[in-house]
Amino acid sequence: MSSNNNTKVGFEIFQLQQSSRYVCLIFGFILLLSGVIGNIFNMIIFFMNGYYNNNASSFYMLVRCFLDLNALLVGLVTRILSTGFSLDLAVMNRGWCKVRSGFLDINTQSTYTLLCLQSIDAFICSSPSVVLRQKSNIRIARYLVIGTICFWFIHELPYYFLQDLVITGGTPACVTKNTIFAQYRSYFIYLGVYTSIPIVIISIFGFLTVKHMRITAVKRSLTALIQQMIMMALFQIFAVLIFNGPYTAGQIYFISTANSVKSAYQRAQEQLVNSFFAIYGYGPYAVKDLFLIG
């Protein structure tokens, strides 16, 4: 009887592992294709129209398209390879182990920072005050973008030295060697920079922007370009809330139970959920509102 139970549990664990693989492949390819097409399309339209030269929101969106495309090609593609095809390049190449996460984080942290700046700019552009609307400035936006990317580049420099390929129990693993830095990333970066902080900022300014847009006189005074930039910003804010809300809940659970003793079956169940959230977290980089003004 015990042997039959072990066989049944083993089969159920195998089914959960296969489900994790299929979730990663199906959902991952959907996000990858839609994200690559959407980002490239928007970049082409922005370059053709040239609005990014004079409009701060357009400039933020254009830069974010590049950053989001990098995140999808470097992060999501390697995630699909490792989970869906058992081909983890990070444990096969020491250089890639050191470079991947740092490069990915520079792009993802920058895009969330620019999304917050974009939501603030949408609030400024929709303000009833003409003086405040004039504060939306392309020159300031360029400085903010350069400063944002430089800041996160410097922030990620320790990662290139503290991340390494090690052999644990005969199995190679790409891990952070410094415990304090690993905890900093788990609690501040993943629960703060990626989730809580941008959710709070974009929620506040998104709500205030919607409140401004309900004022008929304000809406009539805005050009079609400004109106679409505001609507695109609100769409992206909505997408982040939809994707990052559940992702945050998942991260809180996995971090809080990381040191708990779990059965093989429970670990397999959590692997399925973790695989889903690992792909689901790329949603904000893939879901785009297409720019349609000619």
Buried (B, 14 or more C-beta within 10 A) or exposed (E): EEEEEEEEBEEBBEEBEEBBBEBBBEBBBEBBEBBBEBBEBBBEBBEEBEBBEEBBBBBBBBBBBBBBBBBBBBBBBBBBBBBBEEEBBBBEBBEBBBBBBBBBBBBBBBBBBBBBBBBBBBBBBBBEEEEEBEBBEBEEBBEBBEEBBEBBBEBBEBBEEBBBBEEEEEEBBBBBEBEEBBEBBBEEBBBEBBBBBBBEBBBBBBEBBBEBBEEEEBBEEBEEBBBBBBBBBBBBBBBBBBBBEBBBEBBBBBBEEEEEEEEEEEEBBBBBBBBBBBBBBBBBBBBBBEBEEE
